[in-house]
């Protein structure tokens, strides 16, 4: 990127540029510039904007955590069609909530969303509190999310600090260090609190988000169009590419799992995953972990003994096919999945297996399944899954 030299006025005096970056003074020119820019050039037509409905604001803020706007919009719209208010969400079965969230990822958000709706109804008579200090005590609502709800729904002065805002602050004030480090994050929060305007809190809050999302992006930022250009320390010191400091890289762990696709009479055997861990609370395929996950069916008469033993309580194996393996990436690790399609010679009608269920294939498109599992099952039932080995 071609280096842009800001005006001399304001840069060296910008909060955070001095020798003591934590000595932050209230700078009204910063918020004024953000508000003016947002009203003229910011985003104004997103589905959750132009409303004081705390439920819609809250729902959008939870969905937007670690997820791009473009991915959120269709989920947000479908979610509202089924759960138009906090009461309908609180009263819904957990499985249905998870089904409407399926594919959006970070499923603890959906579980907390449901629990939060129930508490809002039970403790606040279905009305979200306006105070950010009360909001932050509810499931799934952190400090920044609580502030956004308070600001957008009630016009309260409260400071946000999501990933986009951290990037704007780090560049504008020349803050070195990884923002996830407590010392750096504490400094960013002090900036966020000190720079709050006395009025137009909604435009200011949205403006910070919009700057980070549309101009001050991590890659290829549009510095010439940015209202912070005259005061941006990162531009003045040619450090736009280096701020904010990236998280120290670590080797990405890799895990393996063999997923057992047991199909009988047009149904597939599913189990509900525990609420903690990946895909918590969703239905998924029974699986083998560890060394057995990489085992291939052996011989022509019987499948691998580990697979046979794993499904013995559900029936007797008639055939086993190894389907094409694939990899699914999570935030902190990669999961290599080896699916095995299994048909039964005899099915045992199990009793008391509360975590397992035979699920009709025709209902899979609406099931609360992880996205890669749903894709795999739909391919199998549609006859498009790739066979790796037949025995």
N, C-alpha and C positions, 0 to 999 in steps of 0.2 A: 504494500500500500504506500502510495506517495505520501511523504511526510507533510503535514499541514501545520503551519505555525500559527498558533492562536494569538489573539491580541495580547499585548503585554498586561493590560489592566485586568486584574482579577485572578490571574493564574497563580502568582507567587503568594497571594493573600488568601487563596482558596483554603478552606478548612482541610487539614490533613497534609498540606504540602510543607508546612513548617518543619523545623527540626523535631518538634514534639507533635507527632501526628494525632495523638489522642487529646490534645488540647483543642477542643472543638467549641467554636462560638456559633451562636445562632446567626445564620446568614439568610436573611429574607430574600435576597436576590436569587438564591438558588430555587426556592419554592415558587417564586414569582415566574421565573423562566419556565419551570416545568408546567405550571398551570396554564400559562399563556400558550405554550406549545401544544398541550393536550387539547385545549379547546379548539384550536385551529387545525391540528394535524393528527391528533390521536384517534384511537378506535372508538366508535360510537354506536356500532350496529351489531355487536355481538349479542347472541340470544339472551344472555343474562344481564345485559346492561339496561339502563333506563327504567329501573324498578327499585322500589324500596322494600320489596318482599324479601325478608330475611331468609326464608326457606330457599328461594331460588339463588340468592347470593351465596348462602352456605353450600348448597349443592354444587354450584359451579366452582367454588374455591377448593372443595375437597377433590373434585374430579381433575382440576388443573394442577394438583400437586404432582410434580414430576411427569406431567403428560402435556403434550403440545395441544394448542387450541384446536387445530384442525381435527385431531383425533377425538377430542372431547365433544365437539358440537353434536354429532349424531347420537352419541350416548346420552348426552344431556337432554336432547329433545325426546328420545324414546323413554327415558326415565320419567320425565314429567308427564308424558301421556299416561303412563301406568300409575305413577305416584304423584298426583298434582299438588299435594300439600303434605305437611309433616305428619298429620294424622293418618293418612292413607299409607304412608311409608311405615310408620310405627306399628300399624295393625297388620301389615303384610307378613306372610311366612318368610323366614330367613332364606329358604331355598329360592323363593321367587326373586328376592332382592339380589341374591348372588347370580341368578340366571340373567338378570338385566344388566349386571355389571360384567358378566363374562366377556373376556377379551380386552378389557380396559387395563388389566394388570393391577399389581399392588393390592391384593384382595383384602388385606387388613383394613383398607379404607372403607370397603363396603360393609364389613362387619361392624366397624366403628360407626359408620353412617347410620346403620339400623339401630344400634344401641343408643346413639345420640338422639335419634328421633323419638325413641321410647322414653328417654329421660326428659326431653323437652315437653312431651305430653304429660308425663307423670308429675314432674316437678314445677313446670312453668305454664301449665294449662295450655300447651300448644303454642306458646309465644316465646320466641327467642329473646333472651335478655340482651339489653343494649350495651351493658358494661363488658368490656373486653376481659376484665379480671374474672367475671363469672363464666363467660364463654370458654375461656381456656381450661376450665375445670371439666368440661364435657368431653366424652370420648372422641378421639380423632382430631380435636381442635387444638392446634399449637398457638404460640404467641402471635405469629404473623397472620395466620388464618383468622384468629379472633379479632385482630385489629382490622382486617379487611371487612369482615362482617359488620363490625361496629361502625366503620366509616361509611360503607356503601349503603347499609340499611338504615342507619340512624344518624349519620352525619357527625359522629363523634371523632374527636382528635385522638388518633391512635396510630402508632408507627408500624409499618410493615417491613419485612426484610426477607423476601423470597430470593430465589436464585437470580432472577433478572435484576432486582434492586441491588443485590450484592455486587453484581458486575458493574452497574452504573456507578456505585459509590467507589469501588476499588479503582476504577479508571479516573473518575472525576477528581478524586482526592489523593490519588497516587499511593494507595494503601498496599504495601507489600505483604506477602505471607498468604498461606492457604486460608480461604475464608471459613473452612470447616474447623480450623484450629480455634480453640476457645478464646485465646487472647485476641485474635483478629476478629472473631465474631462479636466479641464484647465491644471492640472499638467501632465496628459497623453499627451495632445497636445504639451506641452513643451518638453517632452521626444521625441515625434515623430519628431519634428522639429530639435532638437539638434542632433539626431542620423542619420540623412540622410547622405548617402555616397556621395562622389564626383563623382563616376562612378558606372556603373552597377545598375542604379536605378530600371530597370525592374526586375532583378533577386532579388534585395533586397525587393521590394514591393511584388512580388509574394512569396518570401520566408517567409515574415511575415504572409501572409495569409495562406500559407501551414503549417507553424508551428502550428498555432492555430487550423487549420482544421484537421490535421492528428496526431500531437504529443501532443501538449499542449491543449488537449480537456478538456471540463469542467469535465467530468466524466472519470475515468480510464486513466489519461494521461500516455504517454509512456516516462517517464522521463529518463530511461537509454539510450534511442536512441536520446535524444535531444541534439543538439549542445550547448545549453545554460546551460547544467547541471553544468559545473564547476563554473558558476557565478550566478546561480539561487538562489535568496534570499528565495523564498518560500520553496525550497528543504532544504536549509541550516537551516532554522528555523522551519521545519516541519509544514508548513502552506499551502501546496499545495491544500488540501481539502477546505481551508477557503478563498483562494484568487482566483479570485476577490470576494469581498464581494457581496453577493446576494442582490437583491432588497428586501427591507422590504415587507413582505407578507401582503396583504390586502384580506379581504373577496371578493370572486368573485361574482359580481352582477349577478342576474339571471332575464331574461326577458322572456315574453311569447308572442306568436303571433299565431293567427289562419290564416292559408293560405287557400284561396278559389280557388279550382281547378274547374273552370267552363268549362265544355266540351260540345261542340255542333258541330255536322256535321264534326267530325274529327279534330276540332280545339280547342285550349285552350285559354282562355282569359288571356292575360298578360298585365302588366303595366310597364312603364319605371320608375325606381327609380330616385329620384333627385340625382344630382352629389355629394352632400355632404351626409355624413353618410355611413352606411354599404352598400356594394354592389352598390356603387354610379355609376349611369349611365347604369347599367345592366337592362335587362328585368327580371321581377320576377312575382310572383303571387300576385294578390290583397290580402290584409290582413286586419284583425281586430287587433287592439292593445288594451292593457289594460285588464279589466275584461272580455270583450267579447271574448278575445282570448282563455280563458279556458272554455267557455260555451260549453255545449254539445247540440246537436240537441234534442229537446224535443217533445214528442207526436208522433203519428203515421201518422198524415196527413200533417203536415207542419214542416219545419225546424225551428230552433231557429229564432226569429224575427229579431235579429241583423244581421244574415246572409242574411235573405230574403230582408231586407231593403238595405243592402250593394250592392246587385246585381240587385235591382229593375230597374235601368236605363238600364240594359243590357238584361233583359228578366224576364220571370216568371218561378219560380222554379217548376220542376216536381218531383225531388227527391234529397235527400241529404244523404250522407254517411260519417261517421267519420272514417278516416283512422288511422292507427297506428301512434301515436305521436313519435317524436324523438328529440334529442338534438344536436345542432351544437355549437361548441366552437369557440369563437373569442379570440383575445388577452386579452381583458379586461372584457369580460362577457360571460355568457352562454345564448343561445337562445333556449327556448323550443318551438318547432313548432307542432301545432295541425292542420293537413291538413283535409279539408273537400271536398269531391268530389261531385260536383253539376251538375245535368243535367237540361236542360231547357224544359219547355212545349212550350214556345214561346220565340223566340229571337228577340230583338229589334236591328235593324241596326242603331247603334249610329253614329252621325255626330258631328264633332268638338271635339271629345274626343282624343286630341292629345297625351295623355300619355298612352292610352290603344290600344291594337291591338289584333285581333283574329289571332292566329299563328297556322299554319298547324302542326299537330302532327309528320308528317314524316320529318319535318325539325328541330326538337328539338335537335338532336344530334349536330347540327352546330350553335345553337342559343347562343347569348351572355347572358347566364344564370349563376347564382351562382351555384357552384358545387352541394350543397345538393338539390337545387330546380331542377336542371337538372336530378339528379339521381331519385328523386321522380317522376317526369313527365315521364321519360323513363320507370320506373316500371309500372306506371299506363297504359301507352299506350301499353306496352308489356304484360299487364295482370298479373303482378307479385306483385302488391302493396297489402299490408295486410289490410284487412277490419277489423275495430274495432267494429263499430255498424252499423247496417242497419235499416232504418226506413221507 
